[in-house]
């Protein structure tokens, strides 16, 4: 699955990432997430999940 696709741990990030997560939470509640995932041997993947409008 997706957990096996990345080799590193998820990062909490800096102030910009924290601000983004707070803004997503304010706009979408728990339905939105943003994660930074370290890839091996190098690189980072950013994943943002937003709820669909119903």
Biopython code that builds the backbone (N, CA, C, O; Angstrom):
import numpy as np
from Bio.PDB.StructureBuilder import StructureBuilder

atoms = [
    (1, "UNK", "N", (0.797, -1.181, 0.000)),
    (1, "UNK", "CA", (0.000, 0.000, 0.000)),
    (1, "UNK", "C", (0.846, 1.253, 0.000)),
    (1, "UNK", "O", (2.048, 1.204, -0.260)),
    (2, "UNK", "N", (0.220, 2.367, 0.289)),
    (2, "UNK", "CA", (0.911, 3.658, 0.279)),
    (2, "UNK", "C", (1.986, 3.725, 1.350)),
    (2, "UNK", "O", (3.013, 4.372, 1.148)),
    (3, "UNK", "N", (1.771, 3.069, 2.487)),
    (3, "UNK", "CA", (2.776, 3.112, 3.549)),
    (3, "UNK", "C", (4.065, 2.440, 3.119)),
    (3, "UNK", "O", (5.144, 2.872, 3.522)),
    (4, "UNK", "N", (3.981, 1.404, 2.317)),
    (4, "UNK", "CA", (5.174, 0.708, 1.845)),
    (4, "UNK", "C", (5.866, 1.459, 0.723)),
    (4, "UNK", "O", (7.016, 1.160, 0.403)),
    (5, "UNK", "N", (5.200, 2.416, 0.125)),
    (5, "UNK", "CA", (5.757, 3.127, -1.025)),
    (5, "UNK", "C", (6.840, 4.115, -0.633)),
    (5, "UNK", "O", (7.653, 4.492, -1.476)),
    (6, "UNK", "N", (6.875, 4.545, 0.618)),
    (6, "UNK", "CA", (7.909, 5.491, 1.025)),
    (6, "UNK", "C", (8.825, 4.848, 2.049)),
    (6, "UNK", "O", (8.407, 4.003, 2.841)),
    (7, "UNK", "N", (10.094, 5.268, 2.017)),
    (7, "UNK", "CA", (11.094, 4.640, 2.869)),
    (7, "UNK", "C", (11.317, 5.378, 4.175)),
    (7, "UNK", "O", (11.805, 4.779, 5.133)),
    (8, "UNK", "N", (10.975, 6.663, 4.248)),
    (8, "UNK", "CA", (11.279, 7.458, 5.437)),
    (8, "UNK", "C", (10.048, 7.758, 6.252)),
    (8, "UNK", "O", (8.930, 7.379, 5.902)),
    (9, "UNK", "N", (10.281, 8.447, 7.341)),
    (9, "UNK", "CA", (9.188, 8.849, 8.216)),
    (9, "UNK", "C", (8.596, 10.166, 7.742)),
    (9, "UNK", "O", (9.236, 10.922, 7.012)),
    (10, "UNK", "N", (7.375, 10.428, 8.164)),
    (10, "UNK", "CA", (6.740, 11.694, 7.824)),
    (10, "UNK", "C", (7.347, 12.793, 8.680)),
    (10, "UNK", "O", (7.662, 12.581, 9.851)),
    (11, "UNK", "N", (7.506, 13.955, 8.091)),
    (11, "UNK", "CA", (8.124, 15.090, 8.769)),
    (11, "UNK", "C", (7.059, 16.046, 9.270)),
    (11, "UNK", "O", (6.015, 16.223, 8.643)),
    (12, "UNK", "N", (7.341, 16.661, 10.410)),
    (12, "UNK", "CA", (6.413, 17.667, 10.919)),
    (12, "UNK", "C", (6.587, 18.986, 10.183)),
    (12, "UNK", "O", (5.657, 19.791, 10.134)),
    (13, "UNK", "N", (7.786, 19.225, 9.600)),
    (13, "UNK", "CA", (8.026, 20.427, 8.811)),
    (13, "UNK", "C", (8.286, 21.654, 9.666)),
    (13, "UNK", "O", (8.385, 21.562, 10.890)),
    (14, "UNK", "N", (8.394, 22.793, 9.019)),
    (14, "UNK", "CA", (8.671, 24.050, 9.699)),
    (14, "UNK", "C", (7.421, 24.877, 9.882)),
    (14, "UNK", "O", (6.302, 24.365, 9.837)),
    (15, "UNK", "N", (7.627, 26.163, 10.087)),
    (15, "UNK", "CA", (6.501, 27.060, 10.366)),
    (15, "UNK", "C", (5.546, 27.162, 9.178)),
    (15, "UNK", "O", (4.335, 27.266, 9.371)),
    (16, "UNK", "N", (6.073, 27.133, 7.956)),
    (16, "UNK", "CA", (5.208, 27.201, 6.779)),
    (16, "UNK", "C", (4.300, 25.993, 6.672)),
    (16, "UNK", "O", (3.121, 26.120, 6.341)),
    (17, "UNK", "N", (4.850, 24.818, 6.951)),
    (17, "UNK", "CA", (4.052, 23.588, 6.921)),
    (17, "UNK", "C", (3.019, 23.620, 8.041)),
    (17, "UNK", "O", (1.870, 23.225, 7.839)),
    (18, "UNK", "N", (3.415, 24.082, 9.206)),
    (18, "UNK", "CA", (2.463, 24.185, 10.318)),
    (18, "UNK", "C", (1.331, 25.146, 9.977)),
    (18, "UNK", "O", (0.166, 24.852, 10.244)),
    (19, "UNK", "N", (1.665, 26.291, 9.389)),
    (19, "UNK", "CA", (0.636, 27.255, 8.982)),
    (19, "UNK", "C", (-0.313, 26.651, 7.959)),
    (19, "UNK", "O", (-1.523, 26.862, 8.032)),
    (20, "UNK", "N", (0.231, 25.898, 7.001)),
    (20, "UNK", "CA", (-0.608, 25.248, 5.991)),
    (20, "UNK", "C", (-1.561, 24.260, 6.644)),
    (20, "UNK", "O", (-2.748, 24.233, 6.320)),
    (21, "UNK", "N", (-1.051, 23.452, 7.558)),
    (21, "UNK", "CA", (-1.911, 22.473, 8.237)),
    (21, "UNK", "C", (-3.001, 23.160, 9.054)),
    (21, "UNK", "O", (-4.144, 22.704, 9.070)),
    (22, "UNK", "N", (-2.656, 24.249, 9.727)),
    (22, "UNK", "CA", (-3.657, 24.991, 10.505)),
    (22, "UNK", "C", (-4.728, 25.587, 9.607)),
    (22, "UNK", "O", (-5.910, 25.572, 9.951)),
    (23, "UNK", "N", (-4.323, 26.109, 8.462)),
    (23, "UNK", "CA", (-5.291, 26.691, 7.526)),
    (23, "UNK", "C", (-6.208, 25.611, 6.958)),
    (23, "UNK", "O", (-7.417, 25.814, 6.847)),
    (24, "UNK", "N", (-5.631, 24.461, 6.598)),
    (24, "UNK", "CA", (-6.447, 23.352, 6.098)),
    (24, "UNK", "C", (-7.448, 22.904, 7.157)),
    (24, "UNK", "O", (-8.610, 22.646, 6.842)),
    (25, "UNK", "N", (-7.007, 22.809, 8.408)),
    (25, "UNK", "CA", (-7.903, 22.403, 9.491)),
    (25, "UNK", "C", (-9.022, 23.415, 9.685)),
    (25, "UNK", "O", (-10.168, 23.037, 9.932)),
    (26, "UNK", "N", (-8.697, 24.702, 9.575)),
    (26, "UNK", "CA", (-9.719, 25.742, 9.735)),
    (26, "UNK", "C", (-10.746, 25.686, 8.615)),
    (26, "UNK", "O", (-11.936, 25.900, 8.848)),
    (27, "UNK", "N", (-10.289, 25.398, 7.398)),
    (27, "UNK", "CA", (-11.191, 25.384, 6.247)),
    (27, "UNK", "C", (-11.962, 24.075, 6.095)),
    (27, "UNK", "O", (-13.138, 24.088, 5.732)),
    (28, "UNK", "N", (-11.304, 22.936, 6.373)),
    (28, "UNK", "CA", (-11.880, 21.628, 6.060)),
    (28, "UNK", "C", (-12.019, 20.700, 7.255)),
    (28, "UNK", "O", (-12.538, 19.593, 7.108)),
    (29, "UNK", "N", (-11.574, 21.115, 8.428)),
    (29, "UNK", "CA", (-11.633, 20.236, 9.594)),
    (29, "UNK", "C", (-10.693, 19.052, 9.439)),
    (29, "UNK", "O", (-9.658, 19.142, 8.778)),
    (30, "UNK", "N", (-11.067, 17.950, 10.055)),
    (30, "UNK", "CA", (-10.223, 16.757, 10.040)),
    (30, "UNK", "C", (-10.193, 16.076, 8.676)),
    (30, "UNK", "O", (-9.425, 15.135, 8.475)),
    (31, "UNK", "N", (-11.017, 16.537, 7.738)),
    (31, "UNK", "CA", (-11.077, 15.917, 6.416)),
    (31, "UNK", "C", (-9.912, 16.244, 5.512)),
    (31, "UNK", "O", (-9.792, 15.654, 4.438)),
    (32, "UNK", "N", (-9.042, 17.170, 5.911)),
    (32, "UNK", "CA", (-7.903, 17.565, 5.080)),
    (32, "UNK", "C", (-6.605, 17.218, 5.794)),
    (32, "UNK", "O", (-6.488, 17.381, 7.009)),
    (33, "UNK", "N", (-5.628, 16.737, 5.024)),
    (33, "UNK", "CA", (-4.313, 16.437, 5.586)),
    (33, "UNK", "C", (-3.227, 16.914, 4.637)),
    (33, "UNK", "O", (-3.443, 17.037, 3.432)),
    (34, "UNK", "N", (-2.054, 17.181, 5.202)),
    (34, "UNK", "CA", (-0.868, 17.513, 4.421)),
    (34, "UNK", "C", (0.305, 16.808, 5.071)),
    (34, "UNK", "O", (0.553, 16.980, 6.265)),
    (35, "UNK", "N", (1.033, 16.012, 4.292)),
    (35, "UNK", "CA", (2.170, 15.261, 4.807)),
    (35, "UNK", "C", (3.369, 15.430, 3.901)),
    (35, "UNK", "O", (3.237, 15.494, 2.679)),
    (36, "UNK", "N", (4.544, 15.503, 4.513)),
    (36, "UNK", "CA", (5.812, 15.465, 3.799)),
    (36, "UNK", "C", (6.438, 14.117, 4.096)),
    (36, "UNK", "O", (6.580, 13.741, 5.260)),
    (37, "UNK", "N", (6.814, 13.385, 3.056)),
    (37, "UNK", "CA", (7.335, 12.032, 3.214)),
    (37, "UNK", "C", (8.708, 11.959, 2.579)),
    (37, "UNK", "O", (8.866, 12.228, 1.389)),
    (38, "UNK", "N", (9.709, 11.590, 3.382)),
    (38, "UNK", "CA", (11.072, 11.461, 2.868)),
    (38, "UNK", "C", (11.177, 10.177, 2.062)),
    (38, "UNK", "O", (10.768, 9.108, 2.516)),
    (39, "UNK", "N", (11.731, 10.296, 0.856)),
    (39, "UNK", "CA", (11.909, 9.158, -0.027)),
    (39, "UNK", "C", (13.362, 8.702, 0.001)),
    (39, "UNK", "O", (14.269, 9.508, 0.206)),
    (40, "UNK", "N", (13.577, 7.412, -0.205)),
    (40, "UNK", "CA", (14.946, 6.889, -0.280)),
    (40, "UNK", "C", (15.289, 6.641, -1.734)),
    (40, "UNK", "O", (14.413, 6.186, -2.469)),
    (41, "UNK", "N", (16.468, 6.898, -2.192)),
    (41, "UNK", "CA", (17.591, 7.380, -1.392)),
    (41, "UNK", "C", (17.590, 8.889, -1.210)),
    (41, "UNK", "O", (18.335, 9.398, -0.372)),
    (42, "UNK", "N", (16.786, 9.615, -1.959)),
    (42, "UNK", "CA", (16.742, 11.074, -1.819)),
    (42, "UNK", "C", (15.394, 11.580, -2.299)),
    (42, "UNK", "O", (14.727, 10.935, -3.108)),
    (43, "UNK", "N", (15.006, 12.726, -1.798)),
    (43, "UNK", "CA", (13.774, 13.366, -2.256)),
    (43, "UNK", "C", (12.710, 13.410, -1.175)),
    (43, "UNK", "O", (12.824, 12.783, -0.122)),
    (44, "UNK", "N", (11.686, 14.163, -1.472)),
    (44, "UNK", "CA", (10.552, 14.323, -0.564)),
    (44, "UNK", "C", (9.286, 14.334, -1.399)),
    (44, "UNK", "O", (9.251, 14.922, -2.480)),
    (45, "UNK", "N", (8.249, 13.684, -0.896)),
    (45, "UNK", "CA", (6.946, 13.717, -1.555)),
    (45, "UNK", "C", (5.991, 14.482, -0.645)),
    (45, "UNK", "O", (5.917, 14.222, 0.556)),
    (46, "UNK", "N", (5.264, 15.425, -1.230)),
    (46, "UNK", "CA", (4.243, 16.168, -0.497)),
    (46, "UNK", "C", (2.885, 15.602, -0.895)),
    (46, "UNK", "O", (2.580, 15.490, -2.082)),
    (47, "UNK", "N", (2.074, 15.247, 0.092)),
    (47, "UNK", "CA", (0.728, 14.725, -0.158)),
    (47, "UNK", "C", (-0.286, 15.611, 0.545)),
    (47, "UNK", "O", (-0.192, 15.847, 1.749)),
    (48, "UNK", "N", (-1.260, 16.103, -0.221)),
    (48, "UNK", "CA", (-2.345, 16.901, 0.336)),
    (48, "UNK", "C", (-3.650, 16.199, -0.010)),
    (48, "UNK", "O", (-3.896, 15.861, -1.168)),
    (49, "UNK", "N", (-4.474, 15.985, 0.990)),
    (49, "UNK", "CA", (-5.781, 15.355, 0.779)),
    (49, "UNK", "C", (-6.860, 16.327, 1.238)),
    (49, "UNK", "O", (-6.833, 16.839, 2.358)),
    (50, "UNK", "N", (-7.806, 16.563, 0.342)),
    (50, "UNK", "CA", (-8.907, 17.482, 0.620)),
    (50, "UNK", "C", (-10.221, 16.737, 0.460)),
    (50, "UNK", "O", (-10.335, 15.883, -0.420)),
    (51, "UNK", "N", (-11.211, 17.037, 1.283)),
    (51, "UNK", "CA", (-12.507, 16.384, 1.140)),
    (51, "UNK", "C", (-13.221, 16.871, -0.124)),
    (51, "UNK", "O", (-13.067, 18.019, -0.541)),
    (52, "UNK", "N", (-13.991, 15.984, -0.712)),
    (52, "UNK", "CA", (-14.798, 16.341, -1.886)),
    (52, "UNK", "C", (-16.047, 17.092, -1.428)),
    (52, "UNK", "O", (-16.610, 16.815, -0.369)),
    (53, "UNK", "N", (-16.454, 18.035, -2.244)),
    (53, "UNK", "CA", (-17.705, 18.743, -1.959)),
    (53, "UNK", "C", (-18.862, 17.788, -2.195)),
    (53, "UNK", "O", (-18.846, 17.023, -3.159)),
    (54, "UNK", "N", (-19.863, 17.822, -1.332)),
    (54, "UNK", "CA", (-20.997, 16.910, -1.506)),
    (54, "UNK", "C", (-22.197, 17.613, -2.063)),
    (54, "UNK", "O", (-23.238, 16.988, -2.270)),
]
sb = StructureBuilder()
sb.init_structure("model")
sb.init_model(0)
sb.init_chain("A")
sb.init_seg("    ")
for serial, (resi, resn, name, xyz) in enumerate(atoms, 1):
    if name == "N":
        sb.init_residue(resn, " ", resi, " ")
    sb.init_atom(name, np.array(xyz, "f"), 0.0, 1.0, " ", f" {name:<3s}", serial, name[0])
structure = sb.get_structure()
